[in-house]
Amino acid sequence: MKIALRDHRGKYGGTWDGPGLVFDRDRIGAGETFELIVLDGPAPTPAPSPTPAPAPEPPGPTPAMSAAYVAAVKAQLEAQGVDLRGPCGAFAITKRVAWGLRARGAGLLSKPGGNQCDGYATDIVCWTDRAYDILSDGGNTNGPNWNETDVDDLANRWRPAVQP
């Protein structure tokens, strides 16, 4: 394969046709960039496209450790037409509240059995040292709450918030 290097002015700075690069030092300045030109042989494989940045999060209520924030999250989900019935409906609220508070260390409570969704408690937002019941009548009326509650083995059951 024979290749050439072309500088930003369109001038060729060297060619390669074997084991070493031959170039004209008078025309190549320090820090210059070059375009690789294939003169014969197969064209080089193009670089893969960069991975697009993740989509920005939709605007929503300002995160706060309060029943008002829980109510605002619930209202936003209702406005988006999200089905909030049943355990997973309650968890949709809980998951979004925990995600909003993740920078403060909030997470979710692991609950492999009973009233749960995807292995998490449907109405508890927690830290490794405290937990809050954020919904009354979860899965039905989903009344916004912010009541501290006791949880057995909390430090071992805490899980990081998951993106809604």
PLY file of the C-alpha trace (Angstrom):
ply
format ascii 1.0
element vertex 164
property float x
property float y
property float z
element edge 163
property int vertex1
property int vertex2
end_header
0.00 0.00 0.00
1.26 3.49 -0.76
0.09 6.39 1.41
0.81 10.11 1.67
0.48 12.73 4.37
-1.14 16.06 3.45
-0.96 19.13 5.70
-3.69 21.69 6.36
-2.55 23.73 3.29
-3.08 20.72 1.02
0.64 20.13 0.51
2.08 16.66 0.70
4.63 16.17 3.51
5.76 12.64 2.84
4.92 9.25 1.42
5.21 5.72 2.67
5.81 2.77 0.44
7.51 0.24 2.63
9.18 -0.24 6.00
9.80 3.44 6.89
8.20 6.86 6.46
10.02 9.28 4.18
9.08 12.93 4.60
10.27 16.41 3.72
11.39 18.03 6.99
11.30 21.52 5.44
7.55 21.33 4.91
6.55 19.68 8.21
6.33 21.95 11.25
6.15 20.88 14.88
2.60 20.23 16.01
1.16 20.13 12.50
-1.67 17.75 11.78
-1.96 15.69 8.65
-4.56 13.89 6.65
-3.74 10.32 5.63
-4.25 9.79 1.88
-4.32 6.27 0.41
-2.64 6.40 -2.98
-3.19 2.73 -3.83
-4.42 -0.38 -2.04
-7.43 -0.77 0.23
-8.82 2.30 1.93
-8.38 2.46 5.70
-11.34 1.42 7.82
-13.19 4.51 9.05
-13.27 5.10 12.81
-16.54 4.09 14.47
-19.00 6.87 15.20
-18.78 8.19 18.74
-21.40 6.95 21.17
-24.09 9.61 21.56
-24.41 11.27 24.95
-27.28 9.99 27.09
-30.51 11.91 26.73
-30.95 14.60 29.36
-33.32 13.83 32.16
-36.77 15.32 31.72
-37.32 18.43 33.81
-39.09 17.73 37.03
-39.57 18.88 40.56
-36.56 19.94 42.62
-35.48 16.99 44.80
-36.19 17.40 48.51
-36.65 15.11 51.48
-40.35 15.88 51.90
-43.88 14.70 51.22
-44.25 17.73 48.91
-41.49 16.34 46.67
-43.18 12.91 46.65
-46.47 14.61 45.68
-44.76 16.55 42.88
-43.15 13.37 41.50
-46.51 11.58 41.63
-48.21 14.50 39.82
-45.50 14.51 37.12
-45.93 10.77 36.51
-49.72 11.13 36.37
-49.36 13.97 33.84
-47.18 11.65 31.72
-49.91 8.99 31.81
-47.89 6.48 33.88
-50.06 3.74 35.41
-49.56 4.06 39.18
-51.83 1.17 40.17
-50.48 -1.84 42.04
-47.06 -2.50 43.55
-45.11 -1.50 40.44
-47.15 1.68 40.08
-46.19 2.67 43.63
-42.60 1.71 42.88
-42.59 4.03 39.84
-43.00 6.92 42.29
-40.50 5.53 44.81
-37.89 4.83 42.14
-38.13 8.39 40.77
-37.92 9.93 44.27
-34.82 7.86 45.13
-33.24 8.74 41.77
-33.82 12.43 42.41
-32.16 12.15 45.84
-29.29 9.86 44.76
-26.71 12.66 45.06
-27.58 12.79 48.76
-27.03 9.04 49.12
-30.64 7.90 48.76
-31.30 4.40 47.56
-33.91 1.66 47.53
-34.72 -1.15 49.95
-34.17 -4.70 48.77
-37.27 -6.80 49.37
-37.22 -10.20 47.68
-40.69 -11.27 48.85
-44.07 -9.89 49.82
-45.38 -6.58 48.49
-42.53 -5.64 46.15
-41.67 -4.73 42.57
-38.51 -5.90 40.81
-37.11 -7.04 44.17
-37.54 -3.66 45.90
-39.92 -2.36 48.57
-42.59 -0.34 46.79
-42.74 2.61 49.18
-39.37 2.96 50.99
-36.55 5.37 50.15
-33.54 4.76 52.33
-29.98 5.52 53.23
-27.68 3.02 54.93
-28.65 4.43 58.35
-32.30 5.54 57.97
-35.41 4.79 55.95
-38.55 6.68 55.02
-42.00 5.37 54.12
-42.96 7.76 51.33
-46.43 6.45 50.35
-49.58 5.67 52.29
-51.82 3.07 50.68
-49.10 2.30 48.11
-50.39 0.93 44.84
-53.87 2.30 45.50
-54.14 6.00 46.41
-50.35 6.41 46.76
-50.72 9.18 49.34
-47.49 11.21 49.60
-45.66 10.72 52.93
-42.25 11.33 54.43
-42.27 9.27 57.64
-39.12 7.76 59.12
-39.54 4.03 59.65
-37.55 1.20 61.21
-36.17 -1.47 58.88
-34.43 -4.67 59.97
-30.90 -5.11 58.59
-31.10 -1.80 56.72
-27.37 -1.48 55.96
-27.38 -4.84 54.14
-30.66 -4.23 52.32
-29.82 -0.75 50.95
-29.36 -0.70 47.19
-28.32 2.24 44.96
-31.11 4.15 43.26
-31.94 2.88 39.78
-32.60 5.16 36.84
-36.33 5.34 36.15
0 1
1 2
2 3
3 4
4 5
5 6
6 7
7 8
8 9
9 10
10 11
11 12
12 13
13 14
14 15
15 16
16 17
17 18
18 19
19 20
20 21
21 22
22 23
23 24
24 25
25 26
26 27
27 28
28 29
29 30
30 31
31 32
32 33
33 34
34 35
35 36
36 37
37 38
38 39
39 40
40 41
41 42
42 43
43 44
44 45
45 46
46 47
47 48
48 49
49 50
50 51
51 52
52 53
53 54
54 55
55 56
56 57
57 58
58 59
59 60
60 61
61 62
62 63
63 64
64 65
65 66
66 67
67 68
68 69
69 70
70 71
71 72
72 73
73 74
74 75
75 76
76 77
77 78
78 79
79 80
80 81
81 82
82 83
83 84
84 85
85 86
86 87
87 88
88 89
89 90
90 91
91 92
92 93
93 94
94 95
95 96
96 97
97 98
98 99
99 100
100 101
101 102
102 103
103 104
104 105
105 106
106 107
107 108
108 109
109 110
110 111
111 112
112 113
113 114
114 115
115 116
116 117
117 118
118 119
119 120
120 121
121 122
122 123
123 124
124 125
125 126
126 127
127 128
128 129
129 130
130 131
131 132
132 133
133 134
134 135
135 136
136 137
137 138
138 139
139 140
140 141
141 142
142 143
143 144
144 145
145 146
146 147
147 148
148 149
149 150
150 151
151 152
152 153
153 154
154 155
155 156
156 157
157 158
158 159
159 160
160 161
161 162
162 163
